[in-house]
Amino acid sequence: MKMIMKKAHTYLYRGSVAFFFFLLWPLLYYFSRKPERYKHMNVIRRIWGFLSSAVVGILYAFDVEQPIDWSRTYIICPNHTSNLDITAMSLLVKNNCCFMGKEELVNGLVTGLFFRTVDIPVNRESKMASFRAFKQVMERLEKGMTAIIFPEATIPDNFPPSLHEFKNGPFRMAIELKIPIIPVTSLDTWEVLWDDGLKFGSRPGVCHIFVHKPIETAHLTIDDADNLRDTVYGLISNKLNEHDHRRTNG
């Protein structure tokens, strides 16, 4: 019975996402017509994400290590265990931003509009396609858009999820453009909804997100990319271990 209720909650959540998407579609479509309007798409995305989650009892709590100056441009690097991580990042980032995500999202019912406009799809099976995608992201960053890149590149298949190795791309970009990185630890979104929720269902709850202080890159060279990657990985891994220890020991 518990699994039936969790599966029912997942379909309720997916229905909520679709309902608010189509309700807001006229505004999203209008703002998607010109790149200078993309910032308004992000405002609508935040509203859409909050409403579609809140009506089914899913909320987000952010613990920020240091106040973020959202007048600056950043590369946001979160771990990835749930589709809810996308909503969480939409709510966190207060300036104009774009996501980088897998190419399949271009054909998604509710993701397609974003990945044909403000967001950047990437085919990681092709080195040339990946290069072009990262070039697009760098162009957005140079224009002052914050980029949200999940360095694991995908939601890992194992359950409960564990942190997988990070790709180098976002760290090389941060150093090349002298843009600070903000590591973000999604502590327990997978407990509310793992992956897309279709296998284990979902439930109402609060997703706790820890936002680490920005890491400046102006003093780094491209030779430091691996160390920067490992530093961000270590911060997120340690925070996840700390959370698991607290949960296990009360």
LINZI-V149500 format. One record per residue. N is the residue number from 0. RES is the residue in one letter. BURIAL is I if it has 24 or more other C-alpha atoms within 12 Angstrom, else O. D_LAST is the distance of its C-alpha to the last C-alpha in whole Angstrom. Layout:
N | RES | BURIAL | D_LAST
N | RES | BURIAL | D_LAST
This chain:
0 | M | O | 28
1 | K | O | 24
2 | M | O | 26
3 | I | O | 29
4 | M | O | 27
5 | K | I | 25
6 | K | I | 28
7 | A | O | 30
8 | H | I | 28
9 | T | I | 28
10 | Y | I | 32
11 | L | I | 32
12 | Y | I | 30
13 | R | I | 33
14 | G | O | 35
15 | S | I | 34
16 | V | I | 34
17 | A | O | 38
18 | F | O | 39
19 | F | I | 38
20 | F | I | 39
21 | F | O | 43
22 | L | O | 42
23 | L | I | 42
24 | W | I | 44
25 | P | O | 48
26 | L | I | 46
27 | L | I | 44
28 | Y | I | 48
29 | Y | O | 49
30 | F | I | 47
31 | S | I | 47
32 | R | O | 51
33 | K | O | 51
34 | P | O | 49
35 | E | O | 49
36 | R | O | 47
37 | Y | I | 44
38 | K | I | 42
39 | H | I | 43
40 | M | I | 41
41 | N | I | 38
42 | V | I | 38
43 | I | I | 39
44 | R | I | 36
45 | R | I | 33
46 | I | I | 35
47 | W | I | 35
48 | G | I | 31
49 | F | I | 30
50 | L | I | 32
51 | S | I | 31
52 | S | I | 28
53 | A | I | 27
54 | V | O | 30
55 | V | I | 27
56 | G | O | 24
57 | I | I | 23
58 | L | I | 22
59 | Y | I | 21
60 | A | O | 20
61 | F | I | 21
62 | D | O | 19
63 | V | O | 23
64 | E | O | 23
65 | Q | O | 26
66 | P | O | 29
67 | I | I | 31
68 | D | O | 34
69 | W | O | 35
70 | S | O | 39
71 | R | I | 38
72 | T | I | 38
73 | Y | I | 35
74 | I | I | 34
75 | I | I | 31
76 | C | I | 29
77 | P | I | 26
78 | N | I | 24
79 | H | I | 25
80 | T | I | 23
81 | S | I | 24
82 | N | I | 27
83 | L | I | 25
84 | D | I | 25
85 | I | I | 29
86 | T | I | 28
87 | A | I | 26
88 | M | I | 28
89 | S | I | 31
90 | L | I | 29
91 | L | I | 28
92 | V | I | 31
93 | K | I | 34
94 | N | I | 37
95 | N | I | 39
96 | C | I | 37
97 | C | I | 38
98 | F | I | 36
99 | M | I | 37
100 | G | I | 36
101 | K | I | 38
102 | E | I | 41
103 | E | O | 41
104 | L | O | 39
105 | V | O | 43
106 | N | O | 44
107 | G | O | 41
108 | L | O | 41
109 | V | I | 39
110 | T | I | 39
111 | G | I | 42
112 | L | I | 44
113 | F | I | 41
114 | F | I | 42
115 | R | I | 45
116 | T | I | 45
117 | V | I | 43
118 | D | I | 40
119 | I | I | 41
120 | P | I | 41
121 | V | I | 41
122 | N | O | 43
123 | R | O | 41
124 | E | O | 43
125 | S | O | 46
126 | K | O | 46
127 | M | O | 49
128 | A | O | 47
129 | S | I | 44
130 | F | O | 46
131 | R | O | 47
132 | A | I | 44
133 | F | I | 43
134 | K | I | 46
135 | Q | I | 46
136 | V | I | 42
137 | M | I | 44
138 | E | O | 46
139 | R | I | 44
140 | L | I | 42
141 | E | O | 45
142 | K | O | 46
143 | G | I | 43
144 | M | I | 41
145 | T | I | 37
146 | A | I | 36
147 | I | I | 33
148 | I | I | 33
149 | F | I | 30
150 | P | I | 31
151 | E | I | 29
152 | A | I | 32
153 | T | I | 31
154 | I | I | 28
155 | P | I | 27
156 | D | O | 28
157 | N | O | 25
158 | F | O | 22
159 | P | O | 19
160 | P | I | 21
161 | S | I | 21
162 | L | I | 22
163 | H | I | 26
164 | E | O | 29
165 | F | I | 30
166 | K | I | 34
167 | N | I | 36
168 | G | I | 38
169 | P | I | 36
170 | F | I | 36
171 | R | I | 39
172 | M | I | 40
173 | A | I | 38
174 | I | I | 40
175 | E | I | 43
176 | L | I | 43
177 | K | I | 41
178 | I | I | 39
179 | P | I | 35
180 | I | I | 32
181 | I | I | 29
182 | P | I | 26
183 | V | I | 23
184 | T | I | 20
185 | S | I | 19
186 | L | I | 16
187 | D | I | 15
188 | T | I | 19
189 | W | I | 19
190 | E | I | 17
191 | V | I | 19
192 | L | I | 22
193 | W | I | 23
194 | D | I | 26
195 | D | I | 29
196 | G | I | 27
197 | L | O | 30
198 | K | O | 28
199 | F | I | 25
200 | G | I | 25
201 | S | I | 23
202 | R | I | 22
203 | P | I | 21
204 | G | O | 18
205 | V | I | 18
206 | C | I | 18
207 | H | I | 16
208 | I | I | 19
209 | F | I | 19
210 | V | I | 23
211 | H | I | 23
212 | K | I | 27
213 | P | I | 30
214 | I | I | 31
215 | E | I | 35
216 | T | I | 37
217 | A | O | 41
218 | H | O | 41
219 | L | O | 40
220 | T | O | 43
221 | I | O | 43
222 | D | O | 42
223 | D | O | 39
224 | A | I | 37
225 | D | O | 36
226 | N | O | 34
227 | L | I | 33
228 | R | I | 32
229 | D | O | 30
230 | T | O | 28
231 | V | I | 27
232 | Y | I | 25
233 | G | I | 24
234 | L | I | 22
235 | I | I | 21
236 | S | I | 20
237 | N | O | 18
238 | K | I | 16
239 | L | I | 15
240 | N | O | 14
241 | E | O | 12
242 | H | O | 10
243 | D | O | 10
244 | H | O | 8
245 | R | O | 6
246 | R | O | 5
247 | T | O | 6
248 | N | O | 4
249 | G | O | 0
